[in-house]
Amino acid sequence: MTNPLLDRIDESAAWIRSRFQPAPRIAVVAGSGLSNYAQTLATRTASPYASIPNFPQSTVAGHAGELVAGRVRDAEGPAVLVMNGRSHIYEGHDAPAATLPLRAILKAGAEIVILSNAAGGLNRFFVPGDIMLIADHINFQFRNPLVGPNLDALGTRFPGMSAAWDPELRAVARRAAIECGVPLREGTYISVTGPSYETQAEVQMFRVWADAIGMSTVPENLAAVHAGARCLGLSVITNSLVLKTDKVTTHEEVMETGRRVAVSFQRLVDAIILAIDSGGSG
């Protein structure tokens, strides 16, 4: 008996394999305001999500909605596949639909995933422009892409999440950050559904639990861990939520900070990928 979701994932994966040969083993998901990263790749080839079977369309500003293959730094650099924009649960997608693109990329051959996002800072020592390495997460979306019949072809029914963010890849990221001169924070990320930003009371509650907050990433991590992929997570702190204030957080503010940090973000991600490719981890 076939599974409709698995059939859609397989169809998308087959399209990716036919378009990008060979499919890169490293994939990057670029979050809000971080789409410039894909533009820095050498020998880049881009395909809009609309051309890929079953890919949901990105509707949020700052998410280009294209799959980009290229090489890091120059034509001889490591191959990488970039999801330039993602779909969110708050756009009306359920968790399986929102994570279908990443699952298809993994089925096509990717083994390592770097998930990035724009996030609000909950840690009082974090300032806008900081980059945080995700050490752990809290799923406050109360959504999980693994709910429903298990896709045995992808992974086990009950995947362990005690090392959801690969410890070896995190060590690589720390070393790469030092080598390329990009300061790197580290902490726990909490994911909420959105699209509304947090109330002051919610911020006071969440800051007890986590260092940064956003509206994505955790469903993708769950799907990736289920499929046996190794995950690294980077949050760009776009605004501070610590001080009690009547200032209203805006999406424009989030994107502007993402653009301001673009050079540091690129330098860090490139250094991480080069380290992985040279055998730094796995």
GUVEXVO-261627 format. One record per residue (C-alpha): residue number from 1; residue in one letter; z, y, x. Coordinates in Angstrom, 2 decimals, decimal comma. Each point is the difference from the previous one (the first is absolute). Example, Ala and Ser with C-alpha at 12.3 -4.5 7.8 and 13.67 -1.06 7.14 Angstrom:
2
FIFI   num   residuo        zz        yy        xx
FIFI     1         A      7,80     -4,50     12,30
FIFI     2         S     -0,66      3,44      1,37
END
This chain:
282
FIFI   num   residuo        zz        yy        xx
FIFI     1         M      0,00      0,00      0,00
FIFI     2         T     -1,07      3,31      1,47
FIFI     3         N      2,13      3,12      0,17
FIFI     4         P     -1,79      3,22     -1,06
FIFI     5         L      1,93      2,15      2,50
FIFI     6         L     -0,77     -2,36      2,88
FIFI     7         D     -3,66     -0,06     -1,06
FIFI     8         R     -0,12      3,80      0,19
FIFI     9         I      1,72      0,02      3,40
FIFI    10         D     -2,47     -2,61      1,29
FIFI    11         E     -2,96      2,00     -1,28
FIFI    12         S      1,24      3,17      1,69
FIFI    13         A      0,77     -1,88      3,22
FIFI    14         A     -3,48     -1,50      0,07
FIFI    15         W     -1,50      3,49     -0,37
FIFI    16         I      2,16      1,31      2,87
FIFI    17         R     -1,00     -2,89      2,28
FIFI    18         S     -3,68      0,60     -0,77
FIFI    19         R      0,28      3,75      0,66
FIFI    20         F      2,24     -0,02      3,07
FIFI    21         Q     -0,80     -2,80      2,42
FIFI    22         P      2,27     -1,15      1,43
FIFI    23         A      2,78      1,37     -2,20
FIFI    24         P      2,57      1,74      2,27
FIFI    25         R      3,37     -1,75      0,42
FIFI    26         I      1,86      3,34     -0,22
FIFI    27         A      0,04      2,04     -3,22
FIFI    28         V      1,46      3,44     -0,65
FIFI    29         V      0,87      1,49     -3,39
FIFI    30         A     -0,13      3,81      0,16
FIFI    31         G      2,38      1,76     -2,38
FIFI    32         S     -0,03      3,47     -1,59
FIFI    33         G     -1,35      2,67      2,32
FIFI    34         L     -0,67     -2,52      2,78
FIFI    35         S     -3,67     -0,67     -0,74
FIFI    36         N     -1,08      1,84      3,15
FIFI    37         Y      0,88     -3,08      2,02
FIFI    38         A     -3,10     -1,85     -1,18
FIFI    39         Q     -2,15      2,92      1,13
FIFI    40         T      1,15     -0,46      3,59
FIFI    41         L     -1,36     -3,54      0,38
FIFI    42         A     -3,03     -0,66      2,17
FIFI    43         T     -3,07     -1,77     -1,44
FIFI    44         R      1,45      0,43     -3,47
FIFI    45         T     -1,56     -1,57     -3,09
FIFI    46         A      1,35      1,08     -3,40
FIFI    47         S     -0,38     -1,53     -3,44
FIFI    48         P      1,35      1,74     -3,12
FIFI    49         Y      2,32     -2,11     -2,12
FIFI    50         A     -2,45      0,37     -2,88
FIFI    51         S     -2,44     -2,20      1,93
FIFI    52         I      2,51     -2,80      0,60
FIFI    53         P      0,48     -2,61     -2,74
FIFI    54         N      3,33      0,27     -1,83
FIFI    55         F      1,43      2,86      2,11
FIFI    56         P      1,91      2,49     -2,19
FIFI    57         Q     -1,02      3,61      0,50
FIFI    58         S      2,27      2,55      1,70
FIFI    59         T      0,69      2,94     -2,31
FIFI    60         V      2,56      1,94      2,05
FIFI    61         A     -0,82      2,97      2,24
FIFI    62         G      0,34     -0,97      3,65
FIFI    63         H     -1,28     -3,55     -0,59
FIFI    64         A     -3,69     -0,16      0,92
FIFI    65         G     -0,60     -3,38     -1,61
FIFI    66         E     -2,10     -1,70      2,67
FIFI    67         L      0,19     -3,00      2,29
FIFI    68         V     -0,80      0,95      3,58
FIFI    69         A     -0,70     -2,30      2,94
FIFI    70         G     -0,07      1,36      3,52
FIFI    71         R      1,45     -0,17      3,47
FIFI    72         V      2,99      1,77      1,50
FIFI    73         R     -0,78      2,85      2,43
FIFI    74         D     -3,49     -1,16      1,04
FIFI    75         A     -2,73     -2,54     -0,68
FIFI    76         E      1,75     -2,57      2,21
FIFI    77         G      3,41      0,41     -1,63
FIFI    78         P      1,77     -2,43     -2,35
FIFI    79         A     -1,63     -0,51     -3,38
FIFI    80         V      1,97      1,19     -3,02
FIFI    81         L     -0,53      0,12     -3,76
FIFI    82         V      1,49      3,03     -1,78
FIFI    83         M      0,80      0,25     -3,67
FIFI    84         N     -0,55      3,73     -0,29
FIFI    85         G      2,11      0,52     -3,10
FIFI    86         R      1,82     -2,39     -2,30
FIFI    87         S      0,65     -0,52     -3,71
FIFI    88         H      3,50      0,50     -1,37
FIFI    89         I      1,92     -1,52     -2,86
FIFI    90         Y      0,51      3,48     -1,46
FIFI    91         E     -3,77      0,30     -0,45
FIFI    92         G      0,23     -2,71     -2,64
FIFI    93         H     -0,68     -3,04      2,17
FIFI    94         D      2,27     -3,01     -0,11
FIFI    95         A      1,30     -1,29      3,33
FIFI    96         P     -2,62     -2,80      0,38
FIFI    97         A     -2,85      2,47     -0,58
FIFI    98         A      1,45      2,60      2,36
FIFI    99         T      0,32     -2,56      2,80
FIFI   100         L     -3,30     -1,81     -0,57
FIFI   101         P     -1,86      2,01      2,70
FIFI   102         L      2,51     -0,89      2,70
FIFI   103         R      0,12     -3,62     -1,08
FIFI   104         A     -3,80     -0,14      0,22
FIFI   105         I      0,08      1,52      3,50
FIFI   106         L      2,52     -2,63      1,06
FIFI   107         K     -2,09     -2,78     -1,56
FIFI   108         A     -2,99      1,36      1,91
FIFI   109         G      1,80     -0,49      3,30
FIFI   110         A      2,51      2,78      0,73
FIFI   111         E      3,26     -1,28      1,48
FIFI   112         I      1,93      3,17      0,85
FIFI   113         V      0,51      2,93     -2,39
FIFI   114         I      1,20      3,51      0,78
FIFI   115         L      1,14      1,59     -3,27
FIFI   116         S      0,44      3,77     -0,01
FIFI   117         N      1,21      2,47     -2,59
FIFI   118         A      1,21      3,51     -0,61
FIFI   119         A      3,70      0,03     -0,83
FIFI   120         G      2,85      2,31     -0,86
FIFI   121         G      2,81      0,13      2,54
FIFI   122         L      3,42     -1,20     -1,17
FIFI   123         N      1,59     -0,13      3,44
FIFI   124         R      1,53      3,38      0,83
FIFI   125         F     -1,22     -0,26      3,59
FIFI   126         F     -3,66     -0,37     -1,04
FIFI   127         V     -2,27      3,06     -0,22
FIFI   128         P     -3,50      0,41     -1,44
FIFI   129         G     -2,53     -1,27      2,52
FIFI   130         D      2,16     -2,85      1,29
FIFI   131         I     -1,47     -3,51      0,02
FIFI   132         M      2,34     -2,81     -1,03
FIFI   133         L     -0,41     -3,63      0,95
FIFI   134         I      0,93     -2,12     -3,03
FIFI   135         A      2,74     -2,45      0,95
FIFI   136         D      0,66     -1,24     -3,54
FIFI   137         H     -0,66      0,98     -3,59
FIFI   138         I      1,44      0,09     -3,50
FIFI   139         N     -2,28     -0,77     -2,93
FIFI   140         F      1,14      2,46     -2,67
FIFI   141         Q     -3,34     -0,24     -1,79
FIFI   142         F      1,20     -3,21     -1,67
FIFI   143         R     -3,58     -1,29      0,33
FIFI   144         N     -1,12     -2,92      2,13
FIFI   145         P     -3,63     -1,14      0,48
FIFI   146         L      1,21     -3,60      0,35
FIFI   147         V      1,21     -0,23     -3,61
FIFI   148         G     -2,07     -2,50     -1,96
FIFI   149         P     -1,64     -3,26      1,05
FIFI   150         N      0,26     -0,37      3,78
FIFI   151         L     -3,27      0,28      1,90
FIFI   152         D      0,54     -3,10      2,13
FIFI   153         A     -3,17      0,73      1,98
FIFI   154         L      1,67      3,18      1,28
FIFI   155         G      3,62     -0,92      0,50
FIFI   156         T      3,22     -1,71     -1,04
FIFI   157         R      1,74      0,51     -3,33
FIFI   158         F      3,16      1,45      1,58
FIFI   159         P     -0,80      1,99      3,14
FIFI   160         G      2,96      1,08      2,13
FIFI   161         M      0,41      3,75      0,48
FIFI   162         S      2,76      0,17      2,62
FIFI   163         A     -2,57      1,07      2,61
FIFI   164         A     -2,51      1,68     -2,29
FIFI   165         W     -0,73      2,63      2,67
FIFI   166         D     -0,88     -2,03      3,09
FIFI   167         P      2,67      0,47      2,72
FIFI   168         E     -2,47     -0,57      2,85
FIFI   169         L     -2,46      2,53     -1,38
FIFI   170         R      2,83      2,50     -0,39
FIFI   171         A      0,86     -0,49      3,66
FIFI   172         V     -3,66      0,61      0,88
FIFI   173         A      0,05      3,20     -2,08
FIFI   174         R      3,12      1,29      1,75
FIFI   175         R     -1,54     -0,57      3,44
FIFI   176         A     -3,32      1,50     -1,08
FIFI   177         A      1,75      3,10     -1,35
FIFI   178         I      1,72      0,58      3,34
FIFI   179         E     -3,20     -0,55      1,96
FIFI   180         C     -2,08      2,38     -2,13
FIFI   181         G      2,75      2,60     -0,33
FIFI   182         V      0,42     -0,07     -3,79
FIFI   183         P      3,63      0,13     -1,21
FIFI   184         L      0,72     -2,90     -2,33
FIFI   185         R      2,85     -0,28     -2,49
FIFI   186         E      1,03     -3,30     -1,57
FIFI   187         G      1,59     -0,83     -3,34
FIFI   188         T     -0,14     -1,49     -3,47
FIFI   189         Y     -2,69      0,93     -2,50
FIFI   190         I      0,63     -0,08     -3,74
FIFI   191         S     -2,95     -0,24     -2,37
FIFI   192         V      0,12      1,47     -3,51
FIFI   193         T     -2,63     -0,07     -2,72
FIFI   194         G     -0,73      3,75     -0,32
FIFI   195         P     -2,04      2,04     -0,64
FIFI   196         S      2,84      2,45     -0,65
FIFI   197         Y      2,03      1,04      3,00
FIFI   198         E      3,73     -0,71      0,14
FIFI   199         T      2,73      1,95     -1,73
FIFI   200         Q      2,85      1,38      2,08
FIFI   201         A      2,35     -2,65     -1,36
FIFI   202         E     -2,48     -2,75      0,93
FIFI   203         V     -0,32      1,40      3,52
FIFI   204         Q      3,77     -0,12      0,46
FIFI   205         M      0,00     -3,65     -1,09
FIFI   206         F     -3,03     -1,07      2,04
FIFI   207         R      1,16      1,63      3,23
FIFI   208         V      2,95     -2,41      0,05
FIFI   209         W     -2,47     -2,86      0,13
FIFI   210         A     -3,01      1,17      1,97
FIFI   211         D     -1,45      2,47      2,50
FIFI   212         A     -3,34      0,73     -1,69
FIFI   213         I     -1,46     -0,33     -3,49
FIFI   214         G     -3,53     -0,42     -1,35
FIFI   215         M     -2,15     -1,51     -2,74
FIFI   216         S     -1,95     -2,72      1,80
FIFI   217         T     -0,03     -2,48      2,89
FIFI   218         V      2,59     -2,54     -1,17
FIFI   219         P     -2,38     -1,88     -2,35
FIFI   220         E     -2,51     -0,24      2,86
FIFI   221         N      2,67     -1,29      2,35
FIFI   222         L      0,99     -2,66     -2,54
FIFI   223         A     -3,63     -1,12     -0,35
FIFI   224         A     -0,52     -0,03      3,75
FIFI   225         V      3,16     -1,98      0,78
FIFI   226         H     -0,95     -2,47     -2,74
FIFI   227         A     -3,36     -0,51      1,72
FIFI   228         G      1,62     -0,58      3,39
FIFI   229         A     -1,12      3,30      1,53
FIFI   230         R      2,10      2,03      2,41
FIFI   231         C      0,92      3,50     -1,16
FIFI   232         L      0,87      3,28      1,65
FIFI   233         G      0,93      3,07     -2,04
FIFI   234         L     -0,17      3,72      0,82
FIFI   235         S      1,24      2,79     -2,28
FIFI   236         V     -0,98      3,60      0,67
FIFI   237         I      2,90      2,15     -1,18
FIFI   238         T     -1,73      2,75     -1,95
FIFI   239         N      3,02      1,77     -1,51
FIFI   240         S      3,79     -0,11      0,15
FIFI   241         L      1,94     -0,94     -3,12
FIFI   242         V      3,46      0,32      1,53
FIFI   243         L      0,90      3,58     -0,82
FIFI   244         K      0,87      0,74     -3,62
FIFI   245         T     -2,63      2,52     -0,99
FIFI   246         D     -2,03      1,15     -2,96
FIFI   247         K     -3,19     -0,06      2,07
FIFI   248         V     -2,62     -2,18     -1,67
FIFI   249         T     -1,71     -2,67      2,13
FIFI   250         T     -3,78      0,04     -0,41
FIFI   251         H     -2,78     -2,42      0,93
FIFI   252         E     -1,73      2,85      1,84
FIFI   253         E      3,05      0,29      2,26
FIFI   254         V     -0,14     -3,72      0,67
FIFI   255         M     -3,69      0,09      0,95
FIFI   256         E      0,39      3,10      2,16
FIFI   257         T      2,71     -1,63      2,10
FIFI   258         G     -2,16     -3,11      0,31
FIFI   259         R     -2,84      2,11      1,35
FIFI   260         R      2,35      1,79      2,41
FIFI   261         V      1,23     -3,31      1,43
FIFI   262         A     -3,50     -1,54      0,14
FIFI   263         V     -0,40      0,25      3,78
FIFI   264         S      3,40     -1,54      0,76
FIFI   265         F     -0,56     -2,69     -2,63
FIFI   266         Q     -3,39     -0,89      1,50
FIFI   267         R      1,40     -0,11      3,52
FIFI   268         L      2,84     -2,29     -1,06
FIFI   269         V     -2,11     -2,38     -2,09
FIFI   270         D     -2,65     -0,22      2,72
FIFI   271         A      2,66     -0,78      2,61
FIFI   272         I      1,50     -2,70     -2,22
FIFI   273         I     -3,36     -1,65     -0,68
FIFI   274         L     -0,98      0,11      3,68
FIFI   275         A      3,34     -1,61      0,93
FIFI   276         I     -0,45     -2,74     -2,61
FIFI   277         D     -3,58     -0,63      1,11
FIFI   278         S      1,06     -0,30      3,63
FIFI   279         G      2,46     -2,74     -0,90
FIFI   280         G      3,08      2,15     -0,50
FIFI   281         S      0,93     -2,09     -3,06
FIFI   282         G     -1,73     -3,04     -1,37
END
